Amino acid sequence: MTNVPVEGIAIPEVAHPEPQNNWRKYFSFSTDHKVIGIQYLVTSFVFFLIGGLLSMVIRAELITPQADLIDRTLYNSMFTMHGTIMIFLWIFPSLVGLANYLVPLMIGARDMAFPRLNAAAFWMVPVFGILLMTSYFLPAGTAQAGWWSYPPVSTQNPTDSVITGEFVWILAVAISGVSSIMGAVNFVTTIVRMRAPGMTFFRMPVYVWTVFSAQIIQLAALPALTAGAIMLLFDVAAGTAFFNPDKGGNPVLFQHFFWFYSHPAVYVMVLPIFGVFSEIFPVYSRKPLFGYRVVAVSSLLITTVSVLVWVHHMYASGTPGWMRMLFMATTMLVAVPTGIKVFAWVATIWKGKLRLNTPMLFCLGALIMFVFAGITGVMLASVPIDIHVNNTYFVVGHFHYIVYGTITMGMFAAIYHWFPKMTGRMYYEGLGKLHFALAFIGVNLNFFPMHPLGLQGMLRRVSSYEPEYAFWNVVASIGAFLLGMSTIPFILNMVGAWVQGKPAPDNPWRAIGLEWLVSSPPPVENFEELPVVVSGPYGYGKSDPLVENAAALKEG
Amino acid sequence: MDSSISTEKPDVAIAPHAAHAHEEDHAGNSMFGFIIFLLSESVIFLSFFAGYILVKTTTPNWLPPGVSGLEVSKPAINTVVLVASSFVAYFAERALKKENLLVFRLLWLLTMAMGAYFLVGQAIEWSELEFGFSDGVFGGLFYLLTGFHGLHVLTGILLMGIMLFKSFVPNNYAGGHTGVDATSLFWHFVDVIWIILFILIYIWQ
């Protein structure tokens, strides 16, 4: 890699036309995967802001030991809605949006396999979100049983109303499930059957591998949650007794259904972010991804193992000892393919010519926090530690290092990295770095204190606590407000740059991948002529890829 | 800043003639998508079955009070009819492939009628049972499993109706018959699920 300049942002000094932006198309029933991708991203970000505001109220309540800001019923509904919105309306749809935008471009397809299905799957997201929000106007109030909705708490109905918050919650989550299955069918079909000529599986970017693996989990595990949700809905609305122990039902059965999906769902969320890391580290290090094949296949290994570990969420649910041991072993096994990835990223960065642009900073930050979350994850997989910290803030801390520290930060990295491709304009680097600094400090101030709090025994989902927990709670709340503030420079950056940012070249990062071959933003059908792929996706440092490709074409 | 950077292109080459060799196979995509959708559907049923086995093996008072068990003979006849309908659907599909539209329509109609017979049989069985949907966990699981399966049978009949209607549209099957293939596959799937369900609920009492 001697002939490739590495300093700064490499925007060639050539005139680029002002990108035309017809914003109305984003409000229409478009079947273009790129429009749908951006529809997903913007819609999910709006819900991210709503979920974030709810968390601000929660952290404001927890700044003092007494429950003095909101009553407990409202507090219960707030953490329930915060969790539900962040998981089902921010993380899932934003990841699907990114994949929608990128996958067809990366594999050399003109669109997804089923464009109308794709659009229908998107439009279910705002329907789901609005339905969920309407429960704030119900006489019975919103759901209050947390995002996991365990019976018997979730099946209690002290009001006379049949349409309870829980009822609406289950319906809304069911719509989200249908949308996810439609999306998964579309992604798997697209990746298996729509790749450009020459794009073998082992020439696909790792990002596509991770989306593929994640969507297989959706197909294999989400129906279990659907089954559980159907039964819970009947228990709530029709008086059945599937999970009611008084009439012979088994509440732990719901936990099995729930975690059979919701544990692998963590990998549905985090695998595409691993893909983002695998795309961004090589570009900003100017080095090929270390161990490409192993990294690619490790995604499928994670997929396989992920559906064999769900009982580790149920160590304290009366699970027999032998079963706990079995699931402790399988859970720790996940660390192997995950560890392979972490080592590959570190080896990719190692001795690379690093460019610390905003996407790289977000990725490095997210990787550090992922390693931390991985360590606490192995701790939680251990039965004795889990029994000690079960249902405490330790779990909340671990979980948020994954969902914010890794996934959300990784998502920001992806948005900054592909922003020039999506909009045809460059974002503002200074605002991006300010966003990163505030977010990185905010995440750690917010979520690190939860670990000592949990070890000391502070339970989660409470609005009041013993005064000895006050110090770390104040620190966590300050971190939360800082984290909330960090979103402001992001919004300013995205809106400002999209409206009047500097026009972006087709390939501002000098990245290697099919999506950088097309104009910014890409034309409607992506490629005027479908590309023929002749080598792998990470040829950084080669003397001249074009010469090598031409030679390969001649030979082949 | 180096102007040479703009020459670095992604690691691909363009072959102008390749596009023609890479026509999209829409029918193949649809069939592939439908198969993985069915695999996903089967996980819902497997989840219900797993739940059924778990609850049956761990609940002391499994059957509702006053209920001694389920009558097997009528559901057994229903099972035979449903399984036989799968073969009829298969021969209908073959007739269509040989472009024998008349035989296709007759056999397809017969499959629908056998499906309808199954549904009516199940409705009669439901009306005669002494326990309801909310009578303990057995009542719930029984109606949930048979009802959810029945919903699939009904969906299959509706899909077959649409395909039958489409067979009267001139030249509709000129470009292939993915819809009929997919419906037929769905029908076989519904049959296999019923066999497992029948063994689980009626035989293993």
Chai-1 contact restraints between the chains, C-beta under 6 A:
chainA,res_idxA,chainB,res_idxB,connection_type,confidence,min_distance_angstrom,max_distance_angstrom,comment,restraint_id
A,P5,B,D2,contact,1.0,0.0,6.0,A-B,restraint_1
A,P5,B,I5,contact,1.0,0.0,6.0,A-B,restraint_2
A,A10,B,I5,contact,1.0,0.0,6.0,A-B,restraint_3
A,P12,B,S6,contact,1.0,0.0,6.0,A-B,restraint_4
A,A113,B,N29,contact,1.0,0.0,6.0,A-B,restraint_5
A,I181,B,S40,contact,1.0,0.0,6.0,A-B,restraint_6
A,V185,B,G33,contact,1.0,0.0,6.0,A-B,restraint_7
A,V185,B,I36,contact,1.0,0.0,6.0,A-B,restraint_8
A,V185,B,F37,contact,1.0,0.0,6.0,A-B,restraint_9
A,V188,B,I36,contact,1.0,0.0,6.0,A-B,restraint_10
A,T189,B,N29,contact,1.0,0.0,6.0,A-B,restraint_11
A,T189,B,F32,contact,1.0,0.0,6.0,A-B,restraint_12
A,T189,B,G33,contact,1.0,0.0,6.0,A-B,restraint_13
A,R193,B,N29,contact,1.0,0.0,6.0,A-B,restraint_14
A,R193,B,F32,contact,1.0,0.0,6.0,A-B,restraint_15
A,P197,B,A18,contact,1.0,0.0,6.0,A-B,restraint_16
A,P197,B,H22,contact,1.0,0.0,6.0,A-B,restraint_17
A,L219,B,S40,contact,1.0,0.0,6.0,A-B,restraint_18
A,P223,B,S40,contact,1.0,0.0,6.0,A-B,restraint_19
A,P223,B,V43,contact,1.0,0.0,6.0,A-B,restraint_20
A,P223,B,I44,contact,1.0,0.0,6.0,A-B,restraint_21
A,A224,B,S47,contact,1.0,0.0,6.0,A-B,restraint_22
A,T226,B,I44,contact,1.0,0.0,6.0,A-B,restraint_23
A,A227,B,I44,contact,1.0,0.0,6.0,A-B,restraint_24
A,A227,B,S47,contact,1.0,0.0,6.0,A-B,restraint_25
A,A227,B,F48,contact,1.0,0.0,6.0,A-B,restraint_26
A,G239,B,S134,contact,1.0,0.0,6.0,A-B,restraint_27
A,T240,B,S134,contact,1.0,0.0,6.0,A-B,restraint_28
A,T240,B,G140,contact,1.0,0.0,6.0,A-B,restraint_29
A,A241,B,G136,contact,1.0,0.0,6.0,A-B,restraint_30
A,A241,B,V137,contact,1.0,0.0,6.0,A-B,restraint_31
A,A241,B,G140,contact,1.0,0.0,6.0,A-B,restraint_32
A,F242,B,G140,contact,1.0,0.0,6.0,A-B,restraint_33
A,K247,B,G136,contact,1.0,0.0,6.0,A-B,restraint_34
A,G248,B,T59,contact,1.0,0.0,6.0,A-B,restraint_35
A,G248,B,N61,contact,1.0,0.0,6.0,A-B,restraint_36
A,G248,B,G136,contact,1.0,0.0,6.0,A-B,restraint_37
A,G248,B,V137,contact,1.0,0.0,6.0,A-B,restraint_38
A,G249,B,V137,contact,1.0,0.0,6.0,A-B,restraint_39
A,N250,B,V55,contact,1.0,0.0,6.0,A-B,restraint_40
A,L253,B,G51,contact,1.0,0.0,6.0,A-B,restraint_41
A,L253,B,L54,contact,1.0,0.0,6.0,A-B,restraint_42
A,R510,B,I5,contact,1.0,0.0,6.0,A-B,restraint_43
A,R510,B,E8,contact,1.0,0.0,6.0,A-B,restraint_44
A,I512,B,P10,contact,1.0,0.0,6.0,A-B,restraint_45
A,I512,B,D11,contact,1.0,0.0,6.0,A-B,restraint_46
A,G513,B,P10,contact,1.0,0.0,6.0,A-B,restraint_47
A,L514,B,P10,contact,1.0,0.0,6.0,A-B,restraint_48
A,W516,B,P10,contact,1.0,0.0,6.0,A-B,restraint_49
A,L517,B,P10,contact,1.0,0.0,6.0,A-B,restraint_50
A,E529,B,I14,contact,1.0,0.0,6.0,A-B,restraint_51
A,E529,B,P16,contact,1.0,0.0,6.0,A-B,restraint_52
A,E529,B,A19,contact,1.0,0.0,6.0,A-B,restraint_53
A,L530,B,A18,contact,1.0,0.0,6.0,A-B,restraint_54
A,L530,B,A19,contact,1.0,0.0,6.0,A-B,restraint_55
A,L530,B,H22,contact,1.0,0.0,6.0,A-B,restraint_56
A,P531,B,V12,contact,1.0,0.0,6.0,A-B,restraint_57
A,P531,B,I14,contact,1.0,0.0,6.0,A-B,restraint_58
A,V532,B,A13,contact,1.0,0.0,6.0,A-B,restraint_59
A,V532,B,A15,contact,1.0,0.0,6.0,A-B,restraint_60
A,V532,B,A18,contact,1.0,0.0,6.0,A-B,restraint_61
A,V533,B,V12,contact,1.0,0.0,6.0,A-B,restraint_62
A,V534,B,A13,contact,1.0,0.0,6.0,A-B,restraint_63
A,S535,B,D11,contact,1.0,0.0,6.0,A-B,restraint_64
A,G539,B,D11,contact,1.0,0.0,6.0,A-B,restraint_65
A,P545,B,D11,contact,1.0,0.0,6.0,A-B,restraint_66
A,L546,B,K9,contact,1.0,0.0,6.0,A-B,restraint_67
A,N549,B,A13,contact,1.0,0.0,6.0,A-B,restraint_68
A,L553,B,A13,contact,1.0,0.0,6.0,A-B,restraint_69
